[in-house]
Amino acid sequence: MSHFQTQLFINGGLTDSGGGKRINQINPATEEVFAEVQSASAQDVDKAVQGAHQAYEKQWRDLAPQKRADILFSIAHAIREISEALAQMESQNIGKPISDARDEVELGARIFEYYAGAVTKFCGQTIPVGRGGFDFTLRVPMGVVAAIVPWNFPFPIACWKVAPALAAGNTVVLKPASQSPLSAITLGQVAHQAGLPAGVLQVLPGAGKEVGDTLVTHPLVRKISFTGSTAVGSRIMQLAAGDIKRISLELGGKSPNIIFADADIEQAASTSPMSVFANAGQDCCARTRVFVERKILEPFVEKFVAATRQLQVGNPSRAETQIGPLVSAAQRATSEEFIAEARKAGRKVAAGGGRPLDKGFYLEPTVLLDVEPEDRCWKEEIFGPVVCIRPFDTEEQLLREVNASPYGLSGSIWTNDLKRAIRMARLVESGVLSINSHSSVHVEAPFGGFKQSGLGRDLGMAAMEGYTELKNVYVAG
């Protein structure tokens, strides 16, 4: 694994694109092109889907569950064998701090282990029915699944779509984002080297519109699992409506971080910056709206800003780096537009706002104060290292402002009042919440959003359900 594979991965091997297009891979820390990846054409998509369909019908669907489980365990082992190479690849491809990249590769391996174990534990029911006889349900695979993954967490999200889909008996065509295809191509290779039959996992790097639209509308694709922006998710939903494809969508977010006066302010303030600035803020779970009970606003902000200024921004290859560059010049420019607009409106920039380094797509973690609910920085997903802090006076006001967002993906609630914690957890419109922590993702638990943050769930056994059809069978007595 000393060099990058840059071809498509179809039917068990690396394959040249039929279209001849290339996608430059730019290291965000150096702004330099370090690889060219081939871009799939519509003909490549058809070839991959046809191959996946044949592999489904002839090999994977009817493979004994224990054999399927053994292969998934082998994939987890194979990922760990090249974990450092994968982490270095991810860090160079998208500017992810190397410590985070290592954690995410290990997460990918654990995901395959979890679903390897789930294969033999995922089953239907027997149901007593009024007519007597014997009624039972089956969880049956769908066929070819298209998994479309984003650039911000490319390897773990690819794993948490591919692993449960394979565990349930489907085959997968994986489309990585144009900015981050390298680890996905490697996953395809590693999986087949670990025993996955040819065609069961296909990997198609390429332009979103050409590859993505062709996948979504292909008649042999039965399910689309997409993580990305709300705008693209809406388009996928429209395209998939033509033949009533199953879809799951994990989309944008504008997650709240709610700090009540009775909380452990020291802990909340010291940990909250990384809940939004980790991955340079390029996280749909980022707690970008901080609601602070007014009586503790001043001390909380003081501690939050101090903690923000202590964050280590810099070269992602250094172990001590906490915040690397944004993925592209365009992504940084978008964040800077939000900051400039806030300044023009008279909002206070309490920390950050500038470029800490001359080279690379870096942006200082930025804290905005005195924002109003109608401000664009408060309402819209920035997807950069920018946070807004506002006070609240009552639970009623808080809930009104929290739930006014069209998003509802994740969030944190800080309080030592158990009744309040339970009450808020019930009333905040969000698919994932943490009490006195910022943890959003657990392999064993469902992950997904309310409202425009998507539909369906990744992870946990809920993901297995999402990759199967429920069939009912009645046998007359």
HELIX and SHEET records of a PDB file:
HELIX    1   1 ALA A   42  ALA A   55  1                                  14    
HELIX    2   2 TYR A   56  TRP A   60  3                                   5    
HELIX    3   3 PRO A   65  GLU A   81  1                                  17    
HELIX    4   4 SER A   83  ILE A   94  1                                  12    
HELIX    5   5 ILE A   98  ALA A  118  1                                  21    
HELIX    6   6 VAL A  119  LYS A  121  5                                   3    
HELIX    7   7 PRO A  154  ALA A  167  1                                  14    
HELIX    8   8 LEU A  182  GLN A  193  1                                  12    
HELIX    9   9 GLY A  208  GLY A  212  3                                   5    
HELIX   10  10 ASP A  213  THR A  217  1                                   5    
HELIX   11  11 THR A  230  ALA A  240  1                                  11    
HELIX   12  12 ALA A  241  ASP A  243  5                                   3    
HELIX   13  13 ILE A  265  PHE A  277  1                                  13    
HELIX   14  14 ALA A  278  GLY A  281  5                                   4    
HELIX   15  15 ARG A  294  ILE A  296  5                                   3    
HELIX   16  16 LEU A  297  ARG A  309  1                                  13    
HELIX   17  17 ALA A  329  LYS A  344  1                                  16    
HELIX   18  18 ARG A  376  LYS A  379  1                                   4    
HELIX   19  19 GLU A  395  VAL A  402  1                                   8    
HELIX   20  20 LEU A  418  LEU A  427  1                                  10    
HELIX   21  21 GLY A  460  GLY A  466  1                                   7    
SHEET    1   A 2 LEU A   8  ILE A  10  0                                        
SHEET    2   A 2 GLY A  13  THR A  15 -1                                        
SHEET    1   B 2 ARG A  22  ASN A  27  0                                        
SHEET    2   B 2 GLU A  32  GLN A  38 -1                                        
SHEET    1   C 3 THR A 126  ILE A 127  0                                        
SHEET    2   C 3 PHE A 134  PRO A 141 -1                                        
SHEET    3   C 3 THR A 468  VAL A 475 -1                                        
SHEET    1   D 6 LEU A 201  VAL A 203  0                                        
SHEET    2   D 6 THR A 171  LYS A 175  1                                        
SHEET    3   D 6 VAL A 144  ILE A 148  1                                        
SHEET    4   D 6 VAL A 221  THR A 227  1                                        
SHEET    5   D 6 ARG A 246  GLU A 250  1                                        
SHEET    6   D 6 GLY A 454  LEU A 455 -1                                        
SHEET    1   E 7 LYS A 348  ALA A 351  0                                        
SHEET    2   E 7 THR A 366  LEU A 369 -1                                        
SHEET    3   E 7 VAL A 386  PHE A 392  1                                        
SHEET    4   E 7 ARG A 289  GLU A 293  1                                        
SHEET    5   E 7 PRO A 256  ILE A 259  1                                        
SHEET    6   E 7 SER A 412  TRP A 414  1                                        
SHEET    7   E 7 SER A 434  ILE A 435  1                                        
SHEET    1   F 2 TYR A 407  GLY A 408  0                                        
SHEET    2   F 2 PHE A 450  LYS A 451 -1                                        
END                                                                             
